[in-house]
């Protein structure tokens, strides 16, 4: 089960509070987490605020953009 969990990509929609996101990254590496929102229920700004309260630097860049670009490299030029 752990192996499967670590291969799956997880987004941050509805889990951008400190307790939930910290629990996720104890189970899976940052490389498997990508930014996600739950519009119209919560704004992107709310998700960003929750993530910046937990992450910074390379980890935040990975979640915000780099992990998604690794999955979908054609979006790099967008």
NORSUL-V23603 format. One record per pair of residues at least 6 apart in sequence whose ideal C-beta (glycine too) atoms are under 6 Angstrom apart, sorted by sequence separation. I is the first residue (numbers start at 1). J is the second residue. If there is no record, write none. Layout:
BEGIN
i;j
I;J
I;J
END
This chain:
BEGIN
i;j
15;21
37;44
69;76
37;47
5;27
6;28
10;32
5;28
9;32
10;33
11;34
12;35
13;36
12;36
13;37
14;38
9;34
11;36
13;38
35;63
30;59
35;64
33;63
16;47
30;62
17;50
21;54
34;67
16;50
34;68
12;47
16;51
18;53
18;54
END
